[in-house]
């Protein structure tokens, strides 16, 4: 398997799986939040591949996770 394919395969699977799970979620908060977290964390390698600085690529989803998890449900 080529290096480029490996670099994009796992994050792509994470985003697709997370979006599918969010689309089919029921009204339970914890599974929904875990699915959204999966999508946010899976987006980090895409941001890095697009040239976003490493610190920003990891900090932005981290802040988003903290905000999402701290919201009242």
TITOR-796703 format. One record per atom (N, C-alpha, C, O): atom name; x, y, z; residue number from 1. Coordinates in steps of 0.001 Angstrom, whole numbers, m for minus. Layout:
  name       xx       yy       zz  resi
    CA        X        Y        Z   NUM
...
***
This chain:
  name       xx       yy       zz  resi
     N      855    m1172        0     1
    CA        0        0        0     1
     C      901     1234        0     1
     O     1852     1311      778     1
     N      607     2179     m854     2
    CA     1459     3353     m954     2
     C     1300     4245      274     2
     O      306     4186      997     2
     N     2298     5053      472     3
    CA     2306     5926     1637     3
     C     1179     6962     1568     3
     O      559     7281     2583     3
     N      922     7477      383     4
    CA     m144     8470      217     4
     C    m1503     7853      537     4
     O    m2337     8479     1192     4
     N    m1719     6630       76     5
    CA    m2989     5953      339     5
     C    m3170     5706     1830     5
     O    m4258     5918     2365     5
     N    m2124     5265     2498     6
    CA    m2214     5021     3942     6
     C    m2479     6317     4701     6
     O    m3188     6321     5707     6
     N    m1907     7414     4215     7
    CA    m2054     8692     4900     7
     C    m3502     9188     4857     7
     O    m3950     9857     5788     7
     N    m4229     8871     3799     8
    CA    m5594     9357     3630     8
     C    m6653     8335     4008     8
     O    m7797     8710     4262     8
     N    m6306     7061     4054     9
    CA    m7308     6009     4259     9
     C    m7947     6055     5646     9
     O    m9172     6113     5755     9
     N    m7151     6031     6689    10
    CA    m7700     5984     8050    10
     C    m8491     7251     8409    10
     O    m9590     7139     8951    10
     N    m7968     8448     8124    11
    CA    m8792     9629     8420    11
     C   m10086     9664     7614    11
     O   m11124    10095     8117    11
     N   m10023     9213     6373    12
    CA   m11237     9182     5546    12
     C   m12274     8240     6135    12
     O   m13461     8562     6192    12
     N   m11818     7081     6570    13
    CA   m12733     6128     7198    13
     C   m13340     6706     8476    13
     O   m14524     6513     8750    13
     N   m12525     7409     9249    14
    CA   m13024     8016    10478    14
     C   m14091     9063    10220    14
     O   m15107     9109    10914    14
     N   m13857     9908     9219    15
    CA   m14838    10950     8894    15
     C   m16119    10332     8367    15
     O   m17210    10699     8802    15
     N   m15998     9395     7434    16
    CA   m17195     8770     6852    16
     C   m17973     8003     7918    16
     O   m19193     8133     8008    16
     N   m17282     7214     8715    17
    CA   m17943     6448     9768    17
     C   m18612     7374    10779    17
     O   m19749     7135    11188    17
     N   m17910     8427    11180    18
    CA   m18484     9367    12136    18
     C   m19710    10074    11592    18
     O   m20704    10228    12301    18
     N   m19648    10510    10328    19
    CA   m20802    11191     9737    19
     C   m21983    10247     9575    19
     O   m23130    10646     9776    19
     N   m21711     9006     9213    20
    CA   m22804     8037     9109    20
     C   m23440     7785    10469    20
     O   m24661     7673    10580    20
     N   m22616     7697    11488    21
    CA   m23149     7450    12826    21
     C   m23922     8656    13344    21
     O   m24929     8491    14033    21
     N   m23466     9872    13023    22
    CA   m24184    11073    13448    22
     C   m25526    11147    12738    22
     O   m26533    11516    13343    22
     N   m25545    10795    11457    23
    CA   m26780    10859    10683    23
     C   m27820     9856    11186    23
     O   m29022    10095    11072    23
     N   m27361     8745    11737    24
    CA   m28286     7723    12208    24
     C   m28440     7730    13726    24
     O   m28953     6770    14300    24
     N   m28001     8800    14376    25
    CA   m28022     8808    15838    25
     C   m29434     8987    16375    25
     O   m30306     9572    15733    25
     N   m29618     8465    17567    26
    CA   m30877     8680    18268    26
     C   m30694     9876    19194    26
     O   m29742    10637    19023    26
     N   m31555    10058    20142    27
    CA   m31521    11262    20966    27
     C   m30741    11084    22262    27
     O   m31022    11764    23250    27
     N   m29768    10182    22271    28
    CA   m28902    10029    23433    28
     C   m27676    10899    23252    28
     O   m27037    10869    22200    28
     N   m27345    11674    24273    29
    CA   m26276    12663    24134    29
     C   m24896    12039    24031    29
     O   m24112    12445    23173    29
     N   m24575    11079    24861    30
    CA   m23218    10543    24887    30
     C   m22806     9888    23570    30
     O   m21729    10207    23067    30
     N   m23596     8997    22986    31
    CA   m23176     8443    21692    31
     C   m23058     9507    20600    31
     O   m22169     9428    19752    31
     N   m23939    10489    20617    32
    CA   m23871    11556    19627    32
     C   m22579    12349    19790    32
     O   m21904    12641    18802    32
     N   m22232    12695    21008    33
    CA   m21011    13459    21256    33
     C   m19767    12653    20881    33
     O   m18805    13208    20349    33
     N   m19784    11359    21154    34
    CA   m18643    10521    20771    34
     C   m18487    10470    19255    34
     O   m17367    10467    18745    34
     N   m19584    10432    18547    35
    CA   m19534    10399    17083    35
     C   m19013    11723    16532    35
     O   m18207    11733    15603    35
     N   m19461    12821    17090    36
    CA   m18967    14125    16659    36
     C   m17481    14248    16974    36
     O   m16721    14807    16183    36
     N   m17065    13730    18122    37
    CA   m15653    13753    18487    37
     C   m14816    12957    17496    37
     O   m13715    13375    17136    37
     N   m15326    11823    17057    38
    CA   m14622    11007    16066    38
     C   m14406    11784    14778    38
     O   m13326    11725    14191    38
     N   m15412    12503    14339    39
    CA   m15284    13301    13111    39
     C   m14244    14402    13304    39
     O   m13392    14600    12438    39
     N   m14301    15113    14415    40
    CA   m13355    16204    14649    40
     C   m11918    15711    14716    40
     O   m11023    16332    14143    40
     N   m11691    14613    15403    41
    CA   m10334    14077    15519    41
     C    m9855    13540    14173    41
     O    m8665    13627    13868    41
     N   m10743    12996    13376    42
    CA   m10366    12470    12065    42
     C   m10037    13577    11069    42
     O    m9379    13317    10061    42
     N   m10473    14781    11324    43
    CA   m10181    15891    10426    43
     C    m8768    16445    10587    43
     O    m8289    17165     9710    43
     N    m8095    16127    11685    44
    CA    m6750    16651    11935    44
     C    m5768    16259    10827    44
     O    m5065    17140    10332    44
     N    m5676    15004    10412    45
    CA    m4728    14680     9336    45
     C    m5028    15398     8019    45
     O    m4108    15721     7267    45
     N    m6303    15649     7738    46
    CA    m6647    16399     6529    46
     C    m6128    17834     6631    46
     O    m5584    18374     5668    46
     N    m6297    18437     7789    47
    CA    m5800    19796     7983    47
     C    m4284    19842     7828    47
     O    m3750    20756     7201    47
     N    m3595    18863     8393    48
    CA    m2131    18807     8269    48
     C    m1718    18638     6819    48
     O     m745    19253     6382    48
     N    m2437    17817     6063    49
    CA    m2099    17592     4655    49
     C    m2341    18842     3814    49
     O    m1687    19038     2790    49
     N    m3273    19682     4239    50
    CA    m3557    20907     3513    50
     C    m2605    22041     3869    50
     O    m2718    23144     3334    50
     N    m1676    21773     4763    51
    CA     m662    22768     5096    51
     C     m963    23617     6310    51
     O     m257    24593     6566    51
     N    m1982    23277     7057    52
    CA    m2283    24009     8290    52
     C    m1172    23716     9292    52
     O     m770    22562     9438    52
     N     m668    24736     9984    53
    CA      379    24475    10983    53
     C      m84    23450    12023    53
     O    m1261    23389    12381    53
     N      862    22660    12490    54
    CA      535    21553    13399    54
     C     m194    22023    14648    54
     O    m1176    21411    15068    54
     N      280    23094    15231    55
    CA     m335    23578    16465    55
     C    m1802    23957    16254    55
     O    m2650    23643    17088    55
     N    m2099    24628    15147    56
    CA    m3473    25031    14841    56
     C    m4320    23803    14515    56
     O    m5476    23713    14930    56
     N    m3743    22855    13768    57
    CA    m4485    21660    13360    57
     C    m4925    20827    14562    57
     O    m5978    20191    14514    57
     N    m4150    20820    15622    58
    CA    m4521    20053    16805    58
     C    m5315    20891    17814    58
     O    m6178    20361    18513    58
     N    m5031    22185    17892    59
    CA    m5688    23033    18883    59
     C    m7145    23316    18521    59
     O    m8011    23285    19397    59
     N    m7429    23590    17260    60
    CA    m8805    23930    16855    60
     C    m9784    22793    17155    60
     O   m10821    23049    17767    60
     N    m9503    21543    16752    61
    CA   m10437    20470    17136    61
     C   m10484    20242    18647    61
     O   m11523    19867    19190    61
     N    m9364    20467    19320    62
    CA    m9357    20310    20776    62
     C   m10276    21301    21456    62
     O   m11033    20943    22359    62
     N   m10208    22550    21019    63
    CA   m11099    23565    21575    63
     C   m12548    23242    21230    63
     O   m13439    23384    22068    63
     N   m12779    22806    19993    64
    CA   m14143    22444    19593    64
     C   m14671    21298    20452    64
     O   m15838    21304    20844    64
     N   m13824    20318    20745    65
    CA   m14250    19204    21595    65
     C   m14616    19673    22999    65
     O   m15630    19255    23557    65
     N   m13793    20533    23558    66
    CA   m14081    21044    24910    66
     C   m15398    21811    24912    66
     O   m16220    21626    25809    66
     N   m15604    22662    23924    67
    CA   m16836    23454    23862    67
     C   m18050    22546    23689    67
     O   m19054    22708    24382    67
     N   m17958    21592    22764    68
    CA   m19090    20688    22516    68
     C   m19421    19868    23753    68
     O   m20589    19718    24109    68
     N   m18391    19337    24409    69
    CA   m18645    18492    25572    69
     C   m19120    19292    26787    69
     O   m19744    18733    27689    69
     N   m18827    20596    26815    70
    CA   m19253    21411    27948    70
     C   m20652    21998    27768    70
     O   m21222    22524    28724    70
     N   m21212    21918    26569    71
    CA   m22551    22423    26340    71
     C   m23584    21596    27106    71
     O   m23447    20376    27200    71
     N   m24595    22231    27643    72
    CA   m25646    21449    28303    72
     C   m26479    20698    27267    72
     O   m26692    21183    26156    72
     N   m26931    19544    27633    73
    CA   m27736    18745    26710    73
     C   m29159    18727    27144    73
     O   m29996    18104    26490    73
***
